[in-house]
Every structure is written in structure tokens, then in C-alpha cells.
Amino acid sequence: MASQRVGDGGKILIVEDEESVADVMEMYIETEFDNEIIFAKSGNEAIEILKKDHDIVLVLSDYTMEDGNGRVLY
């Protein structure tokens, strides 16, 4: 299956505090999509990234993190 792009080719943000889980998510996404992938290790870090980077078209977030949960990103 050919890789595709999510949205207009914007970035995918992975919010995950466990590096091994983030690595698995990255490996899977890279096989399916051609979008650039960026990472945040906390909800607060993700919020700061989202404030500055308006090219993000998809956010995949851990639900339980040290600084809150994935609902704060919504």
C-alpha cells in the first residue's frame, strides 16, 4: 500500500511520555503516512507546540500523563 498524507500534508504530533510507546507509534505512522512527525512528552509541551505550529493536522495523545491527561489538549 502506498503511503498517503493526512490533511494537506501538515504535521502529526505524537504526545507520549513513554519513549518506547512513542517509538512504536512513529514506526507505524511512518509506514502509513508521509507527514512529518513531531513529538511532545507532556500535555503542557504539546500545548506550547500547538500554540506555535499551525501546520499540525493530527494529534495522537496518551491519555494519562504526569502533567494531566489527553483531554486538556482537546
C-alpha positions in Angstrom: 0.0 0.0 0.0 1.3 3.4 -0.9 1.9 6.0 1.8 -0.5 8.9 2.0 -0.7 12.2 3.6 -3.1 13.3 6.4 -4.8 16.6 5.7 -2.9 18.9 3.4 0.4 17.3 4.3 0.7 19.0 7.6 2.5 17.6 10.6 1.4 14.8 13.0 2.0 15.5 16.7 2.5 12.5 19.0 2.1 13.3 22.7 3.5 10.4 24.7 5.6 10.3 27.9 6.9 6.8 27.4 9.7 6.7 24.7 9.1 3.1 23.8 5.4 3.7 23.1 6.3 6.9 21.1 8.8 4.8 19.0 6.2 2.2 18.1 3.7 4.9 17.2 6.3 6.6 15.0 7.2 3.3 13.2 3.6 2.6 12.4 2.8 6.1 11.3 5.9 6.2 9.0 4.6 3.0 7.2 1.2 4.6 6.5 1.7 8.3 6.1 4.3 10.7 4.6 3.6 13.5 7.0 6.4 15.0 9.2 6.1 13.6 12.8 6.9 15.7 15.8 6.8 14.7 19.5 5.9 16.1 22.9 6.5 14.3 26.2 3.7 16.1 28.1 0.4 17.8 27.7 1.9 21.1 28.6 4.7 20.7 26.0 2.1 19.7 23.4 0.0 22.9 24.1 3.1 25.0 23.6 3.9 23.3 20.3 0.2 23.7 19.2 0.3 27.4 20.0 3.4 28.0 17.8 2.9 25.4 15.0 -0.2 25.8 12.9 0.7 23.1 10.4 -0.3 20.2 12.7 -3.2 18.3 11.2 -3.4 15.3 13.6 -2.7 14.9 17.3 -2.3 11.4 18.8 -2.1 11.6 22.6 -1.5 9.4 25.5 -4.5 9.8 27.9 -2.6 9.5 31.2 0.4 11.7 31.7 2.2 13.2 34.6 1.0 16.7 34.0 -2.6 15.8 33.3 -4.5 13.8 30.7 -5.1 13.9 27.0 -8.4 15.8 27.5 -6.6 19.0 28.2 -5.4 19.0 24.6 -8.9 18.9 23.3 
